[in-house]
Amino acid sequence: MIKALIFDVDGTLAETEELHRRAFNDTFADYGLDWHWNRTDYAGLLKTTGGKERIRQFVETEQPQRAGDFIDPDAIAAMHARKTARYGELMRDGEIELRPGMEEVIAQARSAGLGLAIATTTSRQNVVNLFAATIGADMLASFKAVCCGEDVSAKKPASDVYDLAVSQLGLKPAQCLAFEDTANGVKSARTAGIDVIVTVSQYSAGEDFTGALAIYEDLTDDRFRLDQFL
């Protein structure tokens, strides 16, 4: 029997990736860099999980002449911190909302007495900002586990963040159901032994979701009913 739902954040709870991309580009401009990630660039970079990791990947492959400027992890961390602040500003400006059906599913889960958790590679501050900008910061307190990128040593597709969420929920993997939007997320949840539902996002269309229990465009799909998975 399913006793808890575990949600990914970026692309799953909300279509955040365009806001992330804008925040990265604004940050590069603040640094006086002529870097600009278009949608094609960013789609490729999303195969690398974690914002700091994406910056490092980009520098090493596309800007090797600047690698010396960012060889120190603290330099990338500082850039990423500024990007996170900019991302928060964009969300506070009202430029984000939860994906269709997500708020209703969270409400249904609470009414059914199911536990709630977050398992994401994004930062805790980004999660806090998203809830504050959408369904309210107080709602986050109803999530028993909020597991983020800084809480684990290996990010998705490694299972670490899901392993941690299950542990904090005090449940077995088979008692949980995950919601994801990417192939990396599916691999992460399934490696942890958790069944996963996919809601395809703007940047994950066309990915291989082998292993997913079901795949939907979003949770307003007529085929989706939460009770059928409980």
CORGIPE-V833169 format. One record per residue. RES is the residue in three letters. SS is DSSP state (h for helix, s for strand, l for the rest). NEAR is the number of other ideal C-beta (glycine too) atoms within 10 Angstrom. D_LAST is the distance of its C-alpha to the last C-alpha in Angstrom with 1 decimal. Layout:
res->{RES | RES}
ss->{SS | SS}
near->{NEAR | NEAR}
d_last->{D_LAST | D_LAST}
This chain:
res->{MET | ILE | LYS | ALA | LEU | ILE | PHE | ASP | VAL | ASP | GLY | THR | LEU | ALA | GLU | THR | GLU | GLU | LEU | HIS | ARG | ARG | ALA | PHE | ASN | ASP | THR | PHE | ALA | ASP | TYR | GLY | LEU | ASP | TRP | HIS | TRP | ASN | ARG | THR | ASP | TYR | ALA | GLY | LEU | LEU | LYS | THR | THR | GLY | GLY | LYS | GLU | ARG | ILE | ARG | GLN | PHE | VAL | GLU | THR | GLU | GLN | PRO | GLN | ARG | ALA | GLY | ASP | PHE | ILE | ASP | PRO | ASP | ALA | ILE | ALA | ALA | MET | HIS | ALA | ARG | LYS | THR | ALA | ARG | TYR | GLY | GLU | LEU | MET | ARG | ASP | GLY | GLU | ILE | GLU | LEU | ARG | PRO | GLY | MET | GLU | GLU | VAL | ILE | ALA | GLN | ALA | ARG | SER | ALA | GLY | LEU | GLY | LEU | ALA | ILE | ALA | THR | THR | THR | SER | ARG | GLN | ASN | VAL | VAL | ASN | LEU | PHE | ALA | ALA | THR | ILE | GLY | ALA | ASP | MET | LEU | ALA | SER | PHE | LYS | ALA | VAL | CYS | CYS | GLY | GLU | ASP | VAL | SER | ALA | LYS | LYS | PRO | ALA | SER | ASP | VAL | TYR | ASP | LEU | ALA | VAL | SER | GLN | LEU | GLY | LEU | LYS | PRO | ALA | GLN | CYS | LEU | ALA | PHE | GLU | ASP | THR | ALA | ASN | GLY | VAL | LYS | SER | ALA | ARG | THR | ALA | GLY | ILE | ASP | VAL | ILE | VAL | THR | VAL | SER | GLN | TYR | SER | ALA | GLY | GLU | ASP | PHE | THR | GLY | ALA | LEU | ALA | ILE | TYR | GLU | ASP | LEU | THR | ASP | ASP | ARG | PHE | ARG | LEU | ASP | GLN | PHE | LEU}
ss->{l | l | l | s | s | s | s | l | l | s | l | l | l | s | l | l | h | h | h | h | h | h | h | h | h | h | h | h | h | h | l | l | l | l | l | l | l | l | h | h | h | h | h | h | h | l | l | l | l | l | h | h | h | h | h | h | h | h | h | h | h | h | l | h | h | h | h | h | h | h | l | l | h | h | h | h | h | h | h | h | h | h | h | h | h | h | h | h | h | h | h | h | l | l | l | l | l | s | l | l | l | h | h | h | h | h | h | h | h | h | h | l | l | l | s | s | s | s | s | l | l | l | l | h | h | h | h | h | h | h | h | h | h | l | l | l | h | h | h | h | l | l | l | l | s | s | s | l | h | h | h | l | l | l | l | l | l | l | l | h | h | h | h | h | h | h | h | h | h | l | l | l | h | h | h | s | s | s | s | s | l | l | h | h | h | h | h | h | h | h | h | l | l | l | s | s | s | s | s | l | l | l | l | l | l | l | l | l | l | l | l | l | l | s | s | s | l | l | l | l | l | l | l | l | l | h | h | h | h | l}
near->{5 | 17 | 17 | 22 | 24 | 29 | 21 | 29 | 22 | 25 | 23 | 26 | 25 | 20 | 19 | 25 | 19 | 15 | 22 | 24 | 21 | 16 | 23 | 25 | 19 | 16 | 21 | 19 | 12 | 12 | 13 | 6 | 14 | 7 | 17 | 11 | 19 | 9 | 12 | 8 | 16 | 18 | 17 | 15 | 20 | 20 | 13 | 16 | 22 | 17 | 26 | 17 | 16 | 22 | 24 | 18 | 15 | 21 | 21 | 13 | 11 | 13 | 15 | 9 | 8 | 14 | 12 | 10 | 13 | 18 | 12 | 10 | 10 | 8 | 14 | 19 | 12 | 13 | 21 | 20 | 15 | 15 | 24 | 19 | 13 | 19 | 27 | 19 | 13 | 19 | 22 | 12 | 10 | 9 | 13 | 19 | 15 | 20 | 21 | 14 | 18 | 21 | 16 | 13 | 19 | 20 | 12 | 16 | 20 | 14 | 8 | 13 | 7 | 18 | 22 | 19 | 22 | 24 | 34 | 28 | 26 | 24 | 21 | 16 | 15 | 23 | 21 | 15 | 23 | 27 | 23 | 16 | 21 | 18 | 17 | 10 | 13 | 9 | 16 | 17 | 10 | 11 | 22 | 15 | 21 | 20 | 26 | 21 | 22 | 11 | 17 | 18 | 6 | 12 | 19 | 26 | 17 | 18 | 21 | 20 | 28 | 29 | 19 | 18 | 30 | 26 | 11 | 17 | 21 | 12 | 20 | 11 | 20 | 13 | 16 | 26 | 22 | 29 | 22 | 29 | 28 | 24 | 20 | 21 | 31 | 28 | 20 | 28 | 32 | 21 | 17 | 22 | 14 | 27 | 17 | 25 | 24 | 26 | 26 | 17 | 24 | 13 | 23 | 22 | 10 | 9 | 18 | 9 | 21 | 9 | 14 | 19 | 16 | 15 | 14 | 17 | 16 | 15 | 19 | 13 | 14 | 6 | 9 | 17 | 11 | 18 | 7 | 8 | 13 | 14}
d_last->{6.1 | 5.1 | 7.9 | 9.4 | 10.0 | 13.3 | 15.6 | 18.8 | 21.5 | 24.3 | 23.4 | 19.7 | 19.8 | 23.3 | 25.9 | 28.1 | 29.9 | 32.8 | 33.4 | 33.4 | 35.9 | 38.1 | 38.0 | 39.1 | 41.9 | 43.1 | 43.3 | 45.2 | 47.7 | 48.0 | 49.1 | 51.6 | 50.0 | 50.1 | 46.6 | 44.3 | 41.0 | 40.4 | 37.1 | 38.0 | 39.0 | 35.8 | 33.5 | 35.3 | 35.2 | 31.4 | 31.1 | 32.4 | 29.8 | 31.3 | 34.0 | 36.7 | 36.1 | 36.4 | 39.7 | 41.0 | 40.0 | 41.8 | 44.9 | 45.2 | 44.9 | 46.3 | 48.5 | 49.9 | 53.1 | 51.2 | 49.4 | 51.9 | 51.0 | 47.4 | 47.8 | 47.3 | 43.5 | 44.6 | 45.9 | 42.6 | 40.8 | 43.2 | 42.7 | 38.9 | 39.2 | 41.3 | 38.8 | 36.0 | 38.2 | 38.9 | 35.3 | 34.8 | 37.7 | 36.4 | 33.1 | 35.0 | 37.0 | 33.9 | 33.4 | 29.6 | 26.5 | 22.8 | 21.6 | 20.6 | 17.2 | 16.6 | 17.9 | 15.8 | 12.5 | 13.9 | 14.9 | 11.6 | 10.1 | 13.2 | 13.2 | 10.0 | 11.6 | 9.7 | 12.4 | 13.8 | 16.1 | 18.5 | 19.6 | 22.6 | 26.1 | 27.6 | 29.5 | 28.4 | 31.0 | 29.5 | 26.1 | 28.0 | 30.0 | 27.1 | 25.4 | 28.9 | 29.6 | 26.4 | 24.1 | 26.4 | 27.2 | 26.0 | 22.4 | 22.5 | 23.2 | 19.7 | 18.5 | 18.8 | 19.7 | 21.7 | 22.9 | 25.5 | 28.1 | 30.7 | 28.6 | 28.6 | 31.4 | 29.7 | 27.8 | 25.3 | 25.2 | 25.7 | 22.6 | 24.3 | 22.5 | 19.0 | 20.5 | 21.9 | 18.8 | 16.9 | 20.0 | 20.4 | 16.9 | 17.9 | 14.9 | 14.7 | 13.8 | 11.2 | 9.3 | 9.4 | 8.7 | 12.1 | 13.7 | 17.2 | 20.1 | 22.5 | 23.1 | 24.1 | 20.8 | 18.9 | 21.4 | 21.0 | 17.2 | 17.5 | 20.5 | 18.7 | 16.2 | 13.3 | 11.4 | 12.5 | 12.5 | 16.1 | 17.8 | 21.4 | 23.9 | 27.6 | 28.6 | 26.1 | 26.7 | 27.8 | 26.4 | 25.0 | 21.2 | 21.2 | 18.2 | 15.7 | 12.6 | 13.6 | 16.5 | 17.3 | 20.4 | 18.5 | 15.6 | 17.8 | 17.6 | 17.3 | 15.0 | 12.3 | 9.7 | 6.9 | 5.1 | 5.7 | 3.8 | 0.0}
